[in-house]
């Protein structure tokens, strides 16, 4: 192999490696890890008149609670499935006790309830090694003298490594049929280092509803 061909291949390899982070960034950060559908699930899932969405999160995550609920409501509504946010309807702490909950849900017209629970939240610290750029011998004006080459190498060739912190979320959602008081569907997901709460909520809602329709738990109208 000639030197010029070797150099071109090396350049292409470096460009491909540099593009990998962009490729992974463009991909969805949320993935369904498992899902379950009850054999007792109604054969005509479209019979649900209204789904009440309830996110069970701590006081420190009130903003995320609202966003998660509303994005799931929006995704369900876009498929023709009537839905409402518990936070918007009843406030951050929706139900005080079972009797009150039953009364509130009955008055709302909901005959199904969808819960969102954060099972775990972890942070990972990763070291990203520095990169070394390469130019062939004799390339550019800096190579003619030692001091010019030294300054060029010191300032531009060697890039120090750095640390990044990724936040990962683990979720579970259950769908309960309020007419029969039974769970008819459950799904678990992982969300890896989402860029924002809105991005996390949108991806989660999309993946959940997509899986529910695939499983036949809900039918798009």
N, C-alpha and C positions, 0 to 999 in steps of 0.2 A: 504493500500500500504506500502511495506517495505521501510526502509530508503534508502537502496541501489538502489531500483528501482526509488525512488523519485529523488535521486541525479543524476542518469543516465539521467532521463527525463529532469532535469534542465540543465544538460550539453548540451544535444542535442538542447534544446531550445535556449541556448546562442549561440551555433555554427550556428544555422539557422538564428538568428537575425544578427550575424556578417557577414553572407554570402549575405544578402540582397543587400548591396551596390554593390557587385560584379555582382549580377544578373542584376541590373539596368544599370550598366556600360556597360554590354555586349549587351544591347538592343540598338536599333537605337534611336538617339536623335532627329531625324526629322520625323514629321508626317504631312500628308495631312489633313487639317481641312475642306476644301471645294473645290469643283471644278465645273465648268460649261462648257457645250458644246453648241455652237450655233446650232439651227435647220438648219441654212444656211451653216453649215460646209460641205465641198465637200464630196460626197458619196465615192469617191475614193481618200482617204487622201494620198495614196502612190504616187499620181501624183505630189506631191511637189518635185521639182528637188533639192532644196537646202534650208536649214534653216539657217538664220543668227542669231546668239545669241548675244544679247546686254544686258549687266548688267549696270544699271543706279545707280552708287554709288558715294559718295562724294570723294573729292581729298584725304581725309585721309584714304580711303579704296581702293587704287589703287591695292595693292597686292591681296586683296580679290576679286576685280573685275576681274582680270586676271584669278584667280583660279576658280571662279564660272563659268566663260564663258568656259574655257578649259575643265573642268570636264563635263559640260553639252554637249559640242561638242563631247567629247570622248564617253559619254554614248550613244548619238544618233548614232554616227558612228558605235559603236559596234552592233547596231541593224540594220545596213545597211542603215541608213538614212544619206544622205549627209548633212554636217553642217560645219559652219565656225564661228570663234570668231571675233566679231567686233573689239575688242581690238587689236588682232593680225593683223587684216586686215587694220584697219584705225587709230589705236592709241587709247589713253584713252578717248578722247572726239570725238566720232565717227562722228557725223553729226552736221554741223553748222546751216543748215536751211533745210526746206522741199524740195526745188528744188534740192539741193545738195544731200540730202539723197536719193531721188528717183533715181537720176542719178547714184550714187554710188551702190545702191542695184541692179539696172538694169544691170550695168556693171559687177557686181559680179556673176550674174546668179541666185541670190536668188529670190525665189517667195513666201517665208514665212519668218517672223521675230519673234523671241522669246525673250521677254523682261524679265529681272530679276530685281526686285525692293525690297529694304529693307524697309518695311513699318515702322518697329520700332525695337529698340534694348533696352532691359532693363536689369538691374542688380538687383539681389535679394541677400540680406545678411541673412543667416540662421545660427542659433545657434545649434551646435551639442553637446548634453549633454555628460558629462563624463560617463564612464562605471565603474562598480564595479565588479571585479572578485570574485568568491566564491569558497572556499575550505571547506570541512567538518571539524568539530572540531577534533583537534588532528592530522591534516595532515601536514607532513613535520617537519623538525628540528626547524623551527622558532617558533613553538607553545609551546615549553617547558618552555620558559622564557618570561617575559613581554617585556623586552627591545628588544629581538630578534623579537618578534611578532610585536612590535610597528614600528621598522625600516622597516620590511617587508611590513606592511600595508601601511605605509606612502609613501614608494618608489614605490610599485608595485600594490597594490590593487586599490587605487583611482587614476583615470585618469582624469585630468581636462578637461572641455569642451572647445570648440573652435568655431570660426566663419568661415564659408565658403561663398564665393561670386560666384553666378551662373549667367552667361550671357545668356540671351534668345534672339533669333532672330525671327522676324515675316516677312515672305516673300510673294510676289505675283509675278506670272509669267503669261504673256498673249501671246497667239499665234495669229499673224495677217496674213491673207491671202493677199498678196500684189497684186494679180491679181484682187481681188474684193475690196481691201482696207477696209476689215472688220475684226473685232476680231472674231475668231472662237472658242477660248478656253481660260479659265482663271482658275488658281488654287492658293489657299492660303495654306501656310504651317507654322508650328512652329518648331523651332530648339532649344532644351533645352541644354544649357551649353555644346556645342561640345568641344572635346578635342583639336582641332586645326582647322585652316582654311581649310586645305586639307581634314580633316575628315568631316567637315561641307559641303564642296563643293561636295565631293563624295556621301554622303548620300542624299543631296538635289537633285543632278542630277539623282540618281537612283530612288528616290521616284517620281520625276516629270515625267520622261520618262515611268516608270511603270504605272502611272496613265493615261498618254496620250495614251498609247497602250491599256489599259483597256477600255478607253472611245471611242476608235476607231478614235481618232483625227489623229494619225499617225499609219502606219502599218509597222511592222518589215519586212525587205526584206531578 
